[in-house]
Amino acid sequence: MEKETVIERTMYVEASPRTIWRALTEPELTKLYMDGWMIRTDWKRGKPVRWEERVGNDLVQRAKGTLMASLPAHRLRFTQLALDSGLPDTPDSYTMVDISMEEEPDGRTLVKLWHGDFAGLPNDVRRAREAGRRWVEALVGLKRVAEEEEGPRAA
């Protein structure tokens, strides 16, 4: 049984881990499925991660965190705090996001997402459910973008 304050999702994508990695890490691709949000970091462990959205001529920061792991085409792990969450910018307010990619023998890639733990945050179950809903939308978009970037696959 899934813990109510943790999000776990899996999906198969008809694209290589390398293409999925690009869709997760290139700002011009993330904005296509993350409501216009673009990821920004220097991809070094312990460095800041920002999600920004272009509003008119301005870049508006929507979320931030710290990069915990960056293994190209294998794993992306970061802490995250949505700036509109109403939570204080303290370590206890951040949640962890862990995304891994495993290439299957048939050429598809299994993408696994873990996001949590929301336990201890105000309205923890509600926050986790809302984040889970947003992740479903984002993962469907990630699949679409990665498969479009990959192009036609041999049968």
DSSP file (Angstrom, degrees, kcal/mol; ACC not computed):
  #  RESIDUE AA STRUCTURE BP1 BP2  ACC     N-H-->O    O-->H-N    N-H-->O    O-->H-N    TCO  KAPPA ALPHA  PHI   PSI    X-CA   Y-CA   Z-CA
    1    1 A M              0   0    0      0, 0.0     2,-0.3     0, 0.0     3,-0.0   0.000 360.0 360.0 360.0 135.2    0.0    0.0    0.0
    2    2 A E        -     0   0    0      1,-0.1     2,-0.2     2,-0.1     5,-0.0  -0.522 360.0-116.7 -73.6 132.3    1.3    3.4   -0.9
    3    3 A K    >   -     0   0    0     -2,-0.3     3,-1.7     1,-0.1    -1,-0.1  -0.511  22.4-129.8 -66.6 135.6    2.0    5.7    2.0
    4    4 A E  T 3  S+     0   0    0      1,-0.3    -1,-0.1    -2,-0.2   125,-0.1   0.656 104.8  50.2 -67.3 -15.3   -0.4    8.7    1.7
    5    5 A T  T 3  S+     0   0    0    123,-0.1   113,-2.9   122,-0.1   112,-0.4   0.234 102.8  70.3-107.5  14.1    2.4   11.3    2.1
    6    6 A V    <   -     0   0    0     -3,-1.7     2,-0.5   111,-0.2   110,-0.2  -0.988  68.9-145.7-129.7 139.8    4.7    9.7   -0.6
    7    7 A I  E     +A  115   0A   0    108,-3.2   108,-2.4    -2,-0.4     2,-0.4  -0.911  18.4 176.0-106.8 129.3    4.2    9.7   -4.3
    8    8 A E  E     +A  114   0A   0     -2,-0.5     2,-0.3   106,-0.2   106,-0.2  -0.987   7.7 165.0-132.8 124.4    5.4    6.8   -6.4
    9    9 A R  E     -A  113   0A   0    104,-2.2   104,-3.2    -2,-0.4     2,-0.3  -0.983  12.0-172.8-137.1 147.1    4.8    6.6  -10.1
   10   10 A T  E     +A  112   0A   0     -2,-0.3     2,-0.3   102,-0.2   102,-0.2  -0.977   8.8 167.2-135.5 152.3    6.1    4.4  -12.9
   11   11 A M  E     -A  111   0A   0    100,-1.9   100,-3.2    -2,-0.3     2,-0.4  -0.979  30.7-122.9-158.5 154.0    5.7    4.5  -16.7
   12   12 A Y  E     -A  110   0A   0     -2,-0.3     2,-0.4    98,-0.2    98,-0.2  -0.832  25.4-163.4 -98.3 139.8    7.2    3.1  -19.8
   13   13 A V  E     -A  109   0A   0     96,-2.4    96,-2.5    -2,-0.4     2,-2.0  -0.984  23.3-134.8-126.2 133.8    8.4    5.5  -22.5
   14   14 A E  S    S+     0   0    0     -2,-0.4     2,-0.3    94,-0.2    94,-0.1  -0.430  80.6  82.5 -82.9  62.7    9.2    4.6  -26.1
   15   15 A A  S    S-     0   0    0     -2,-2.0    -2,-0.2    92,-0.1   132,-0.1  -0.974  84.8 -93.6-158.5 159.3   12.5    6.5  -26.0
   16   16 A S     >  -     0   0    0     -2,-0.3     4,-2.3   130,-0.2     5,-0.2  -0.369  35.9-113.0 -74.7 156.3   16.0    5.9  -24.8
   17   17 A P  H  > S+     0   0    0      0, 0.0     4,-2.7     0, 0.0    56,-0.3   0.866 118.8  57.9 -55.6 -35.4   17.2    6.9  -21.3
   18   18 A R  H  > S+     0   0    0      2,-0.2     4,-2.0     1,-0.2    55,-0.1   0.915 107.5  45.5 -62.6 -42.9   19.4    9.5  -23.0
   19   19 A T  H  > S+     0   0    0     -3,-0.2     4,-2.1     2,-0.2    -1,-0.2   0.903 113.3  49.6 -67.9 -40.4   16.4   11.2  -24.7
   20   20 A I  H  X S+     0   0    0     -4,-2.3     4,-1.8     2,-0.2    -2,-0.2   0.906 108.2  54.7 -63.5 -41.0   14.4   11.1  -21.5
   21   21 A W  H  X S+     0   0    0     -4,-2.7     4,-1.8     1,-0.2     3,-0.2   0.927 107.2  49.9 -57.3 -46.2   17.3   12.7  -19.7
   22   22 A R  H  X S+     0   0    0     -4,-2.0     4,-2.4     1,-0.2     7,-0.2   0.916 109.0  51.8 -58.4 -43.4   17.4   15.5  -22.2
   23   23 A A  H  < S+     0   0    0     -4,-2.1    -1,-0.2     1,-0.2    -2,-0.2   0.805 113.7  45.1 -65.4 -28.1   13.6   16.0  -21.7
   24   24 A L  H  < S+     0   0    0     -4,-1.8    -1,-0.2    -3,-0.2    -2,-0.2   0.747 124.0  31.1 -82.2 -25.5   14.2   16.2  -17.9
   25   25 A T  H  < S+     0   0    0     -4,-1.8    -2,-0.2    -3,-0.2    -3,-0.2   0.562  93.7  87.2-118.3 -10.6   17.2   18.5  -18.0
   26   26 A E    >X  -     0   0    0     -4,-2.4     4,-2.6    -5,-0.2     3,-1.9  -0.839  64.6-146.6 -97.4 119.2   17.0   20.9  -21.0
   27   27 A P  H 3> S+     0   0    0      0, 0.0     4,-1.9     0, 0.0    -1,-0.1   0.833  97.5  57.5 -52.5 -38.2   15.0   24.0  -20.1
   28   28 A E  H 34 S+     0   0    0      1,-0.2     4,-0.1     2,-0.2    -5,-0.1   0.742 114.4  39.5 -68.8 -20.6   13.5   24.3  -23.6
   29   29 A L  H X4 S+     0   0    0     -3,-1.9     3,-1.4    -7,-0.2     4,-0.5   0.833 110.3  56.2 -92.8 -39.8   12.1   20.8  -23.3
   30   30 A T  H >X S+     0   0    0     -4,-2.6     4,-1.8     1,-0.3     3,-1.4   0.873 100.4  60.4 -61.1 -34.2   10.9   21.0  -19.6
   31   31 A K  T 3<>S+     0   0    0     -4,-1.9     5,-1.3    -5,-0.3    -1,-0.3   0.739  94.1  66.2 -66.0 -18.9    8.8   24.0  -20.4
   32   32 A L  T <45S+     0   0    0     -3,-1.4    -1,-0.3     1,-0.2    -2,-0.2   0.719 120.0  16.6 -74.4 -20.8    6.8   21.9  -22.9
   33   33 A Y  T <45S+     0   0    0     -3,-1.4   108,-0.2    -4,-0.5    -2,-0.2   0.418 113.9  70.1-131.7  -0.7    5.4   19.7  -20.2
   34   34 A M  T ><5S-     0   0    0     -4,-1.8     3,-2.2     3,-0.3    -2,-0.1  -0.239 116.3 -91.2-113.1  43.8    5.9   21.5  -16.9
   35   35 A D  T 3 5S-     0   0    0      1,-0.3    -3,-0.1    -3,-0.1    -4,-0.1   0.840  88.6 -49.5  54.2  36.6    3.4   24.4  -17.4
   36   36 A G  T 3 <S+     0   0    0     -5,-1.3    18,-0.5     1,-0.3    -1,-0.3   0.411 101.4 143.0  86.4  -2.7    6.1   26.5  -19.0
   37   37 A W  E <   -E   53   0B   0     -3,-2.2     2,-0.4    -7,-0.3    -1,-0.3  -0.529  34.7-157.9 -75.7 136.5    8.6   25.9  -16.1
   38   38 A M  E     -E   52   0B   0     14,-3.5    14,-2.6    -2,-0.2     2,-0.3  -0.954  13.3-130.5-115.6 132.3   12.2   25.6  -17.2
   39   39 A I  E     -E   51   0B   0     -2,-0.4     2,-0.4    12,-0.2    12,-0.2  -0.604  24.8-172.4 -81.6 141.1   14.8   23.9  -15.0
   40   40 A R  E     +E   50   0B   0     10,-2.5    10,-2.6    -2,-0.3     2,-0.3  -0.988  24.2 118.7-137.8 125.3   18.1   25.7  -14.3
   41   41 A T        -     0   0    0     -2,-0.4     8,-0.1     8,-0.2    25,-0.0  -0.956  62.1-117.7-167.2 169.7   21.2   24.4  -12.6
   42   42 A D        -     0   0    0      6,-0.5     3,-0.1    -2,-0.3     7,-0.1   0.370  51.7-121.4 -98.4   4.8   24.8   23.7  -13.3
   43   43 A W        +     0   0    0      5,-0.2     2,-0.4     1,-0.2    27,-0.1   0.732  67.7 133.0  66.2  27.0   24.3   20.0  -12.7
   44   44 A K    >   -     0   0    0      4,-0.2     3,-2.1    25,-0.1    23,-0.3  -0.922  66.0-101.0-108.2 135.2   26.8   19.7   -9.9
   45   45 A R  T 3  S+     0   0    0     -2,-0.4    23,-0.2     1,-0.3    24,-0.0  -0.216 107.4  19.7 -53.9 134.9   25.9   17.9   -6.7
   46   46 A G  T 3  S+     0   0    0     21,-3.8    -1,-0.3     1,-0.3    22,-0.1   0.380  97.1 123.0  86.8  -3.8   24.9   20.2   -3.9
   47   47 A K    <   -     0   0    0     -3,-2.1    20,-3.0    20,-0.2    -1,-0.3  -0.528  69.3 -89.1 -90.4 157.8   24.3   23.2   -6.3
   48   48 A P  E     - F   0  66B   0      0, 0.0    -6,-0.5     0, 0.0     2,-0.4  -0.288  32.7-157.1 -65.3 147.7   21.0   25.1   -6.5
   49   49 A V  E     - F   0  65B   0     16,-2.2    16,-2.1    -8,-0.1     2,-0.4  -0.986  12.3-172.5-121.1 136.0   18.2   24.0   -8.8
   50   50 A R  E     -EF  40  64B   0    -10,-2.6   -10,-2.5    -2,-0.4     2,-0.5  -0.965  16.9-152.9-128.3 146.3   15.6   26.6  -10.0
   51   51 A W  E     -EF  39  63B   0     12,-2.3    11,-3.5    -2,-0.4    12,-1.3  -0.986  25.9-178.5-116.2 121.0   12.4   26.3  -12.0
   52   52 A E  E     -EF  38  61B   0    -14,-2.6   -14,-3.5    -2,-0.5     2,-0.4  -0.861  16.6-157.1-122.4 153.0   11.6   29.4  -13.8
   53   53 A E  E     -EF  37  60B   0      7,-2.5     7,-3.2    -2,-0.3     2,-0.6  -0.991  22.6-123.5-128.4 137.0    8.7   30.5  -16.0
   54   54 A R  E     + F   0  59B   0    -18,-0.5     2,-0.5    -2,-0.4     5,-0.2  -0.702  29.0 179.8 -80.7 123.3    8.8   33.3  -18.6
   55   55 A V  E >   - F   0  58B   0      3,-3.1     3,-2.1    -2,-0.6     2,-0.3  -0.946  65.1 -49.9-125.0 105.8    6.1   35.9  -17.9
   56   56 A G  T 3  S-     0   0    0     -2,-0.5    -2,-0.0     1,-0.3     0, 0.0  -0.531 122.7 -23.3  63.8-125.4    6.3   38.7  -20.5
   57   57 A N  T 3  S+     0   0    0     -2,-0.3     2,-0.3    -3,-0.1    -1,-0.3   0.390 124.4  88.1 -94.7   2.3    9.9   39.7  -20.6
   58   58 A D  E <   -F   55   0B   0     -3,-2.1    -3,-3.1     2,-0.0     2,-0.6  -0.734  69.0-137.0-106.6 150.0   10.7   38.5  -17.1
   59   59 A L  E     -F   54   0B   0     -2,-0.3     2,-0.5    -5,-0.2    -5,-0.2  -0.930  24.5-161.8 -98.8 122.8   11.8   35.1  -15.7
   60   60 A V  E     -F   53   0B   0     -7,-3.2    -7,-2.5    -2,-0.6     2,-0.4  -0.919  15.4-130.7-109.8 125.4    9.8   34.3  -12.6
   61   61 A Q  E     +F   52   0B   0     -2,-0.5    -9,-0.3    -9,-0.2     3,-0.1  -0.605  28.4 173.5 -75.7 129.8   11.2   31.7  -10.2
   62   62 A R  E     +     0   0B   0    -11,-3.5    21,-2.5    -2,-0.4    22,-0.5   0.688  62.8   1.1-108.0 -28.1    8.4   29.2   -9.3
   63   63 A A  E     -FG  51  82B   0    -12,-1.3   -12,-2.3    19,-0.3    -1,-0.4  -0.974  59.7-167.3-155.5 163.0   10.4   26.6   -7.3
   64   64 A K  E     +FG  50  81B   0     17,-1.9    17,-2.4    -2,-0.3     2,-0.3  -0.968  16.1 140.4-151.1 166.5   13.8   25.9   -6.0
   65   65 A G  E     -F   49   0B   0    -16,-2.1   -16,-2.2    -2,-0.3     2,-0.4  -0.927  44.5 -80.2-176.1-160.9   15.9   23.2   -4.4
   66   66 A T  E     -F   48   0B   0     -2,-0.3    13,-2.3   -18,-0.3     2,-0.5  -0.993  35.6-118.7-131.3 136.1   19.3   21.5   -4.3
   67   67 A L  E     +B   78   0A   0    -20,-3.0   -21,-3.8    -2,-0.4    11,-0.3  -0.628  33.2 172.4 -74.9 123.0   20.7   18.9   -6.8
   68   68 A M  E     +     0   0A   0      9,-2.9     2,-0.3    -2,-0.5    10,-0.2   0.742  65.8   5.6-103.2 -32.1   21.4   15.7   -4.9
   69   69 A A  E     -B   77   0A   0      8,-2.1     8,-2.5   -25,-0.1    -1,-0.4  -0.969  52.0-179.9-155.4 139.0   22.3   13.4   -7.7
   70   70 A S  E     +B   76   0A   0     -2,-0.3     6,-0.2     6,-0.2   -25,-0.1  -0.785  12.5 161.9-143.0  94.0   22.8   13.8  -11.4
   71   71 A L  E >>  -B   75   0A   0      4,-3.0     3,-2.5    -2,-0.3     4,-2.3  -0.874  44.3-122.2-114.4  94.6   23.7   10.6  -13.3
   72   72 A P  T 34 S+     0   0    0      0, 0.0   -54,-0.1     0, 0.0     4,-0.1  -0.021  89.8   1.4 -47.1 131.8   23.0   11.3  -17.0
   73   73 A A  T 34 S+     0   0    0    -56,-0.3   -55,-0.1   -55,-0.1   -54,-0.1   0.571 134.1  56.8  66.8  13.1   20.5    8.9  -18.5
   74   74 A H  T <4 S+     0   0    0     -3,-2.5    27,-2.5     1,-0.2     2,-0.3   0.590 106.4   1.8-132.1 -53.3   20.1    7.1  -15.2
   75   75 A R  E  <  -BC  71 100A   0     -4,-2.3    -4,-3.0    25,-0.2     2,-0.4  -0.995  39.9-174.1-153.6 139.1   19.1    9.2  -12.2
   76   76 A L  E     +BC  70  99A   0     23,-2.8    23,-3.2    -2,-0.3     2,-0.4  -0.995  16.4 174.0-131.6 124.9   18.1   12.7  -11.2
   77   77 A R  E     +BC  69  98A   0     -8,-2.5    -9,-2.9    -2,-0.4    -8,-2.1  -0.996   8.3 150.3-137.6 131.1   17.5   13.5   -7.6
   78   78 A F  E     -BC  67  97A   0     19,-2.4    19,-3.2    -2,-0.4   -11,-0.2  -0.990  40.8-115.4-153.2 157.0   16.8   16.9   -6.0
   79   79 A T  E     - C   0  96A   0    -13,-2.3     2,-0.3    -2,-0.3    17,-0.2  -0.604  36.9-162.2 -87.1 160.0   15.1   18.7   -3.2
   80   80 A Q  E     + C   0  95A   0     15,-2.4    15,-2.3    -2,-0.2     2,-0.4  -0.996  22.5 179.9-151.0 140.3   12.2   21.0   -4.0
   81   81 A L  E     -G   64   0B   0    -17,-2.4   -17,-1.9    -2,-0.3     2,-0.4  -0.950  24.7-140.0-137.4 117.6   10.2   23.8   -2.5
   82   82 A A  E >   -G   63   0B   0     -2,-0.4     3,-1.8   -19,-0.2     5,-0.4  -0.642  13.4-142.1 -74.5 128.6    7.3   25.4   -4.5
   83   83 A L  T 3  S+     0   0    0    -21,-2.5     3,-0.4    -2,-0.4   -20,-0.1   0.684  99.7  53.8 -70.5 -16.5    7.5   29.1   -3.8
   84   84 A D  T 3  S+     0   0    0    -22,-0.5    -1,-0.3     1,-0.2   -21,-0.1   0.251  80.4  98.1 -96.5  12.9    3.7   29.4   -3.8
   85   85 A S  S <  S-     0   0    0     -3,-1.8    -1,-0.2     2,-0.1    -2,-0.1   0.688  87.8-128.5 -74.0 -18.0    3.4   26.6   -1.2
   86   86 A G        +     0   0    0     -3,-0.4    -1,-0.1     1,-0.3    -3,-0.1   0.498  66.9 129.9  80.4   2.4    3.0   29.0    1.7
   87   87 A L        -     0   0    0     -5,-0.4    -1,-0.3     1,-0.1    -2,-0.1  -0.616  64.6-106.3 -89.6 149.9    5.8   27.1    3.5
   88   88 A P        -     0   0    0      0, 0.0     2,-2.1     0, 0.0     5,-0.1  -0.385  34.0-107.7 -69.9 153.8    8.8   28.9    5.1
   89   89 A D  S    S+     0   0    0      3,-0.1    -8,-0.0    -2,-0.1    -6,-0.0  -0.516  76.4 125.5 -83.3  73.1   12.1   28.5    3.3
   90   90 A T  S >  S-     0   0    0     -2,-2.1     3,-2.2     1,-0.0     4,-0.5  -0.905  76.1-105.2-127.0 156.4   13.6   26.2    5.9
   91   91 A P  G >  S+     0   0    0      0, 0.0     3,-1.1     0, 0.0    -1,-0.0   0.820 117.4  60.4 -52.9 -34.7   15.1   22.7    5.4
   92   92 A D  G 3  S+     0   0    0      1,-0.2    -3,-0.1    28,-0.0     0, 0.0   0.675  97.4  60.8 -68.4 -16.0   12.0   21.0    6.8
   93   93 A S  G <  S+     0   0    0     -3,-2.2    -1,-0.2    -5,-0.1     2,-0.2   0.628  86.4  92.3 -85.9 -14.0    9.8   22.5    4.1
   94   94 A Y    <   -     0   0    0     -3,-1.1     2,-0.3    -4,-0.5   -13,-0.2  -0.562  58.7-158.1 -85.0 144.0   11.7   20.8    1.2
   95   95 A T  E     -C   80   0A   0    -15,-2.3   -15,-2.4    -2,-0.2     2,-0.4  -0.738  18.7-116.2-111.0 167.0   10.7   17.5   -0.2
   96   96 A M  E     -CD  79 116A   0     20,-3.6    20,-2.2    -2,-0.3     2,-0.4  -0.868  20.1-164.5-107.8 136.6   12.8   15.0   -2.2
   97   97 A V  E     -CD  78 115A   0    -19,-3.2   -19,-2.4    -2,-0.4     2,-0.4  -0.984   7.6-177.1-118.1 129.9   12.2   14.1   -5.9
   98   98 A D  E     -CD  77 114A   0     16,-2.9    16,-2.3    -2,-0.4     2,-0.5  -0.984   1.3-179.2-130.8 120.3   14.0   11.0   -7.3
   99   99 A I  E     -CD  76 113A   0    -23,-3.2   -23,-2.8    -2,-0.4     2,-0.3  -0.980   5.3-178.2-122.2 126.1   13.6   10.0  -10.9
  100  100 A S  E     -CD  75 112A   0     12,-2.5    12,-2.5    -2,-0.5     2,-0.4  -0.900  12.7-153.1-124.5 156.1   15.3    7.0  -12.4
  101  101 A M  E     - D   0 111A   0    -27,-2.5     2,-0.4    -2,-0.3    10,-0.2  -0.993   9.2-176.4-129.6 130.8   15.5    5.5  -15.9
  102  102 A E  E     - D   0 110A   0      8,-2.2     8,-3.1    -2,-0.4     2,-0.3  -0.978  22.1-136.1-130.2 119.1   16.0    1.8  -16.7
  103  103 A E  E     - D   0 109A   0     -2,-0.4     6,-0.2     6,-0.2     5,-0.1  -0.582  22.0-144.6 -75.0 131.2   16.3    0.7  -20.3
  104  104 A E    >   -     0   0    0      4,-3.4     3,-2.1    -2,-0.3    -1,-0.0  -0.544  24.1-109.2 -91.6 158.9   14.3   -2.5  -20.9
  105  105 A P  T 3  S+     0   0    0      0, 0.0    -1,-0.1     0, 0.0     4,-0.0   0.796 118.4  59.3 -58.0 -28.3   15.4   -5.3  -23.3
  106  106 A D  T 3  S-     0   0    0      2,-0.1     3,-0.1     1,-0.1    -3,-0.0   0.429 121.9-105.2 -83.0   3.3   12.6   -4.3  -25.7
  107  107 A G  S <  S+     0   0    0     -3,-2.1   -92,-0.1     1,-0.4    -1,-0.1   0.226  83.8 119.9  95.2 -15.4   14.0   -0.8  -26.1
  108  108 A R        -     0   0    0    -94,-0.1    -4,-3.4    -5,-0.1     2,-0.5  -0.350  58.9-129.8 -74.6 165.5   11.5    1.0  -23.9
  109  109 A T  E     -AD  13 103A   0    -96,-2.5   -96,-2.4    -6,-0.2     2,-0.6  -0.977   6.3-141.6-120.7 130.6   12.6    2.8  -20.8
  110  110 A L  E     -AD  12 102A   0     -8,-3.1    -8,-2.2    -2,-0.5     2,-0.5  -0.811  18.6-161.7 -87.9 119.8   11.0    2.4  -17.4
  111  111 A V  E     -AD  11 101A   0   -100,-3.2  -100,-1.9    -2,-0.6     2,-0.4  -0.907   5.1-167.9-104.7 127.2   10.8    5.7  -15.6
  112  112 A K  E     -AD  10 100A   0    -12,-2.5   -12,-2.5    -2,-0.5     2,-0.4  -0.957   1.1-168.0-117.4 133.3   10.3    5.6  -11.9
  113  113 A L  E     +AD   9  99A   0   -104,-3.2  -104,-2.2    -2,-0.4     2,-0.4  -0.970   7.4 180.0-121.5 135.2    9.4    8.7   -9.8
  114  114 A W  E     +AD   8  98A   0    -16,-2.3   -16,-2.9    -2,-0.4     2,-0.4  -0.999   6.0 174.6-129.7 130.7    9.5    9.0   -6.0
  115  115 A H  E     -AD   7  97A   0   -108,-2.4  -108,-3.2    -2,-0.4     2,-0.3  -0.974  29.8 -15.6-140.0 122.9    8.5   12.3   -4.3
  116  116 A G  E     - D   0  96A   0    -20,-2.2   -20,-3.6    -2,-0.4  -110,-0.2  -0.966  23.5-134.5 175.1-163.6    8.2   12.8   -0.6
  117  117 A D        +     0   0    0   -112,-0.4    -1,-0.2    -2,-0.3  -111,-0.2   0.587  34.3 163.4 -93.3 132.9    8.0   12.7    2.2
  118  118 A F    >   +     0   0    0   -113,-2.9     3,-2.1    -3,-0.2  -112,-0.1   0.524  39.3 124.6 -83.5  -6.2    5.3   15.2    2.8
  119  119 A A  T 3  S+     0   0    0   -114,-0.3    -3,-0.0     1,-0.3  -114,-0.0  -0.283  72.5  24.9 -57.2 135.6    4.7   13.9    6.4
  120  120 A G  T 3  S+     0   0    0      1,-0.4    -1,-0.3   -27,-0.0    -2,-0.1   0.166  95.5 112.0  94.7 -18.3    5.1   16.6    9.0
  121  121 A L  S X  S-     0   0    0     -3,-2.1     3,-1.1     1,-0.1    -1,-0.4  -0.570  84.9 -88.5 -81.0 151.8    4.2   19.4    6.6
  122  122 A P  T 3  S+     0   0    0      0, 0.0     5,-0.1     0, 0.0    -1,-0.1  -0.370 115.0   5.8 -57.3 136.8    0.9   21.3    7.2
  123  123 A N  T 3> S+     0   0    0      3,-0.1     4,-2.8     1,-0.1     5,-0.2   0.907  85.2 173.2  54.8  45.7   -1.9   19.5    5.3
  124  124 A D  H <> S+     0   0    0     -3,-1.1     4,-2.4     1,-0.2     5,-0.2   0.866  70.2  45.6 -57.3 -45.1    0.6   16.8    4.4
  125  125 A V  H  > S+     0   0    0      2,-0.2     4,-2.6     1,-0.2    -1,-0.2   0.922 114.3  48.9 -67.6 -42.8   -1.9   14.3    2.7
  126  126 A R  H  > S+     0   0    0      2,-0.2     4,-2.4     1,-0.2    -2,-0.2   0.923 112.3  48.9 -61.2 -44.0   -3.5   17.1    0.7
  127  127 A R  H  X S+     0   0    0     -4,-2.8     4,-2.6     1,-0.2    -2,-0.2   0.916 111.9  48.8 -61.8 -43.4   -0.2   18.4   -0.4
  128  128 A A  H  X S+     0   0    0     -4,-2.4     4,-2.6    -5,-0.2    -2,-0.2   0.911 111.2  49.4 -65.0 -41.9    0.9   14.9   -1.5
  129  129 A R  H  X S+     0   0    0     -4,-2.6     4,-2.2     2,-0.2    -1,-0.2   0.917 112.4  47.6 -63.7 -42.5   -2.3   14.3   -3.4
  130  130 A E  H  X S+     0   0    0     -4,-2.4     4,-2.3     2,-0.2    -2,-0.2   0.921 113.3  47.8 -64.8 -43.8   -2.0   17.6   -5.2
  131  131 A A  H  X S+     0   0    0     -4,-2.6     4,-2.5     1,-0.2    -2,-0.2   0.901 110.3  53.5 -63.1 -39.6    1.7   16.9   -6.1
  132  132 A G  H  X S+     0   0    0     -4,-2.6     4,-2.0     2,-0.2    -2,-0.2   0.900 108.2  49.5 -61.6 -41.2    0.7   13.4   -7.2
  133  133 A R  H  X S+     0   0    0     -4,-2.2     4,-1.8     2,-0.2    -1,-0.2   0.924 111.8  48.4 -62.9 -44.5   -1.9   14.9   -9.6
  134  134 A R  H  X S+     0   0    0     -4,-2.3     4,-2.5     1,-0.2    -2,-0.2   0.876 109.2  53.7 -64.7 -36.4    0.6   17.3  -11.0
  135  135 A W  H  X S+     0   0    0     -4,-2.5     4,-3.2     2,-0.2     5,-0.3   0.885 103.8  55.2 -67.0 -37.1    3.2   14.6  -11.5
  136  136 A V  H  X S+     0   0    0     -4,-2.0     4,-2.2     2,-0.2    -1,-0.2   0.953 111.7  44.5 -58.3 -47.6    0.7   12.5  -13.5
  137  137 A E  H  X S+     0   0    0     -4,-1.8     4,-2.0     1,-0.2    -2,-0.2   0.919 115.2  48.1 -61.6 -43.9    0.2   15.4  -15.8
  138  138 A A  H  X S+     0   0    0     -4,-2.5     4,-3.0     2,-0.2    -2,-0.2   0.898 111.1  49.9 -65.8 -40.7    4.0   16.1  -16.0
  139  139 A L  H  X S+     0   0    0     -4,-3.2     4,-2.6     2,-0.2    -1,-0.2   0.890 109.1  51.2 -68.0 -38.1    4.8   12.4  -16.6
  140  140 A V  H  X S+     0   0    0     -4,-2.2     4,-2.1    -5,-0.3    -1,-0.2   0.922 114.1  45.6 -61.0 -42.7    2.3   12.2  -19.4
  141  141 A G  H  X S+     0   0    0     -4,-2.0     4,-2.8  -108,-0.2    -2,-0.2   0.895 110.3  53.0 -66.8 -40.9    3.9   15.3  -20.9
  142  142 A L  H  X S+     0   0    0     -4,-3.0     4,-2.9     2,-0.2     5,-0.3   0.923 109.3  50.0 -58.7 -45.1    7.4   14.0  -20.4
  143  143 A K  H  X S+     0   0    0     -4,-2.6     4,-2.5     2,-0.2     5,-0.2   0.933 112.2  47.4 -59.0 -47.4    6.5   10.8  -22.2
  144  144 A R  H  X S+     0   0    0     -4,-2.1     4,-2.2     2,-0.2    -2,-0.2   0.943 115.0  44.6 -60.3 -49.5    5.0   12.8  -25.1
  145  145 A V  H  X S+     0   0    0     -4,-2.8     4,-2.6     2,-0.2    -2,-0.2   0.923 114.9  48.0 -64.0 -45.3    8.0   15.1  -25.4
  146  146 A A  H  X S+     0   0    0     -4,-2.9     4,-2.3    -5,-0.2    -1,-0.2   0.913 112.7  48.2 -63.5 -42.6   10.6   12.3  -25.1
  147  147 A E  H  X S+     0   0    0     -4,-2.5     4,-1.5    -5,-0.3    -1,-0.2   0.876 112.7  48.6 -67.9 -35.9    8.8   10.2  -27.7
  148  148 A E  H  < S+     0   0    0     -4,-2.2    -2,-0.2    -5,-0.2    -1,-0.2   0.908 113.0  48.0 -66.9 -41.2    8.6   13.1  -30.1
  149  149 A E  H  < S+     0   0    0     -4,-2.6    -2,-0.2     1,-0.2    -1,-0.2   0.867 109.7  53.5 -65.6 -36.3   12.3   13.9  -29.6
  150  150 A E  H  < S-     0   0    0     -4,-2.3    -1,-0.2    -5,-0.2    -2,-0.2   0.857  98.1-157.3 -67.4 -35.4   13.2   10.3  -30.1
  151  151 A G     <  -     0   0    0     -4,-1.5    -1,-0.1    -5,-0.2    -2,-0.1  -0.252  44.3 -14.5  82.1-177.2   11.4   10.2  -33.4
  152  152 A P        -     0   0    0      0, 0.0     2,-0.3     0, 0.0    -4,-0.0  -0.307  68.1-144.8 -61.1 138.1   10.1    7.0  -35.1
  153  153 A R        -     0   0    0      1,-0.0     2,-0.1  -138,-0.0    -2,-0.0  -0.798  22.5-102.2-104.9 148.0   11.5    3.8  -33.7
  154  154 A A              0   0    0     -2,-0.3    -1,-0.0     1,-0.1     0, 0.0  -0.401 360.0 360.0 -66.8 141.6   12.2    0.7  -35.7
  155  155 A A              0   0    0     -2,-0.1    -1,-0.1     0, 0.0    -2,-0.0   0.458 360.0 360.0 -83.9 360.0    9.6   -2.0  -35.4
